[in-house]
Amino acid sequence: MKGVIFVELVKMAEQAFGEDTVDMVIEKADLENGGAFTTVGNYPCSELVKMVVAFSNHSGLSAEALQIQFGHWMMDFFAEHYPEFFVDRTSAFSLLEAVDREIHVEVKKLYPDAELPRFETERHGENRMEMVYSSPRPLDAFCQGLIEACLKRFGEEGEIQRVAHPGNPNVMTFDIKLHA
C-alpha cells in the first residue's frame, strides 16, 4: 500500500489522541519499520491493520469504527489534495462511478507500482447503486467510510449495506440507497 495512507492514519490519530500517545501506541504495535512511513513508500497492508488494531485497543473503539472514521478522513484528504477528481461531479454516484474508470487510471500514471482495489458500479435506478469492492485487503469498512463521506460531500443521505460474497473473502458489495 502507498505510504500516504499510513501517514494520514497517523495524522488522524495524532489529532484524536496527541503525538505522544500515537508514538506509544505505534511502539506497542510492533511494526516492521517502527512506524516510520513516507508518503511515497510502499508498505504491507498487514502493517496498517496492526496500527488500526493498536488504535482500537487504545481508544476502545472497534477496528471497524476506526476504519469507517478513517474513510471519512481520507475523503477530505482526497478532496483537498486532488480537487480535479471532484470537478464536474454533481452527485456521489457520479464520483463513485469514476473511481475505477478515471481516478484509478490517473493514480496508476502517478504511481505505476500502486496495487489498487477494483470498484465496479451498477446503477439500479436514480437512487440505488451497487458498488463491488474487490481486493485482497480487508478494508471494506474503510471503503464504507469513503462512501459515507462521499454522500455527505454531495449533501446526499442514504443507507449503505455491505453484502459479503460467501466463498470469496476478497469481494464485498455495497448496496447504496439514497433517500428520495
Protein Blocks (a to p, Z undefined) as FASTA:
>chain_A
ZZklmmmmmmmmmmmnojklmmmmmmmnopaklopacfkbccdfklmmmmmmmmmmmnop
afklmmmmmmmmmmmmmmmmmmmlmgopabfklmmmmmmmmmmmmmmmmmmmbccddddd
ddebjkbccdddddfbdcklmmmmmmmmmmmmnopacdddddddehiakbccddddddZZ
